[in-house]
Amino acid sequence: MKPDTHDRKKLLAALEHNQRQAQARDDLQTTKDQDFYNRLGLAGPEAEADTPDDAFVVSIHCERWTLSDLEAGGVSTHDIELDRVTFNADDLVRHSRDYGISEPSSTDPSMTPNIWFRSTYPSEDRAYFEQGVEKYYSLHIHEVNGHPPGSAEYQRVADLVGVRFDQAVLRQEQELEQDGPDLCS
């Protein structure tokens, strides 16, 4: 039986109505958020994140695990999704969200010179549901504004992408400042 054109029009109108309502809710929430920051005298979180000179050279790697690989304890394939691509802060945040980046490879950015960020849950795509293939991604930072990253840069990247270190660099620097000079020596 062929669908009735009138029913399709009604369905399309209902879908458009739902989309308009969702957009209106999003716009209202954005306005409320901006009002909140204005009352505090702040520009908002987006204004601090991106400066014109922010340039992050990154790579994103992918590990694919099949059921037999999981049983054997070894990865099936290791691919490079993006290789040494330059992102600004907005691109870095967007790609981190797209790839599910959620934790650092180290608990303390000052303890190791090479840190990467990784996803902890497999991406739920077609291969995951149809073939049981689990994909995990890792984000590698090669340069920040033309220089190899140090612990402060890793902390900055972590703050941008919403990842937390157990020992944050800023907290350690503040503790050192609070201790003051050693007057007993």
N, C-alpha and C positions, 0 to 999 in steps of 0.2 A: 504494500500500500504506500502510495506516494504521500509525503508529508504535506499537509495543508499550508499554503502560503500565509494564510492568516495566523496560524499557530506559530510559524517561524517568525513572523513579524512581532508577535507578542513576546516570544522568547527572546528575540534580539533586543526589544525595547526594555524588557526586564533586566537583561544583562547590562545594557548601557546605564540603566537607572542605578544598579548596584555599583558599577564602576564610578559613577558620579558621586554616590554617597561615600564610597571609600576615599575618593580624592578629597571630598569636603572634610572628612574626618582627619585625614593627613594634614591638610592645610590648617585646620583648627589647632591641631597638636603642635605644628611648627610655629604658629603664632603664639601659643601659650609658652612654648619653650623659649622663644625669643623675648617675650615679655619678662619671663623669669630672669634671664641673663641681663636684660636692660635694668631691672630693679636692683640687681646686685652691682651694676656699673661695669659689667663685663661684656665683651664682644660675642662670646659664645665659644664652644669648643672647636668649631671648624676654623675660626679666625686664627687661632694660635698654631694649628697643625701645619699650615702650608705657607712657607715663605718662598719668594721667588728663586732663591739659590738652592733650594732643596733638590738634590739629585741623588737617587739611590740606584746603584748598579746591582741588579739581583739576578738570581737564577732560581727556577722552580723545578724541582725534581719529583718524579712519581715512581712509587714502588707498587707493583701489581702482585697480589697474592691470590692464588687459587686455593681451593680446598685441599688439594694434594700438597701444595707448598706449605700450607699451614701445618699439616700433619708432619711433614718432613722438617719443618723449622727453617726453611730457606725461601727467599724471595724469588718469584717467578721471573719478573723483568724489572729493570731499573731504567727509566727513560728520563730525558731532560725535556720538560714542557717548554720552558723559556730559558734561554742561555744568555747571560750577561746583558739584560735589557735595562735601559735607564728609565726609572719611574720618578714621578714627583710624589709628594706625600699622599695626595688623593688616590693616585694609581696604586700605590703600595697598600693602602688601606683596602681598596676595592678588591685587588687580587688576593690579599690575605683572607678576606671574607669569602670570596669565590672558591678558594681552595681549602677552606676550613682550618686555617692555621690557628692553633689554640694553645701551644705550649713551647717553651724554649728547650734547647737540648741540654742546658746547664741550669743549675739553680742559682748561680752567682756569676754575673757577667764579668767580674774582675778576676775570677779564678782561672779562666781559660781564654786563649786568644781567638779561638774560632768557635763561634756559636751559630747555630741555625735555629730556625723555628719550624715546627711540624704540626701536622694535623693528628688528632688522636682517635678520630672516628673515620671509618671508610666513607668515601663519597657514595651517596646512594643514587647511582645512575643506572642506566639500562643493563650494563654488564653485571652490576651488583645483583640486581633482581633476577635476571634471566640465567646467568652463568655462575653466580656466586663469587665473582671476582671482586676482591677488596682493593681499593686504591687509596694509598696514603701519600700525602704531599709534604715536601719540605721546602722552606724558603731560605735561601742562602744570600747573605749580604756581602758583596765583594768590595764596594766602595760607598762612602757617604760624602757627597760634595767633593769628589776627586781624591779622597784619601781612604786608606784601609780603615775599617771601623775599629774603634777601641771600646772599652767598657761603657763609656758615656754614650757613644753612638748606638750600641746595642740596646742600652736602656731607653734611648729615644725611640728607636724602632719598636721596641716592646710596648712603649706607651702609645705609640701611634696605632698599632694593630690590636691593642687590647690584650696583650699577653703579660703575665706577671712573673717576675723572678722572686724566689724566696728571699734573696738578699738584694734589695734594690741599691743601685749605685748612689742615688741621691740620699738615701737614709744613711749610708756609710759616711758620705762626705759631711753631712750635718752633724753626725756624732763626733767626728774629728774636730769640727769647728767648736762644738760645745765643750769639749774637754779642755781646750785652751793650752797654753804653754806649760811645760813641766817646770815648776818652780822649785822642786825638791832636789834637783841635781846640782 
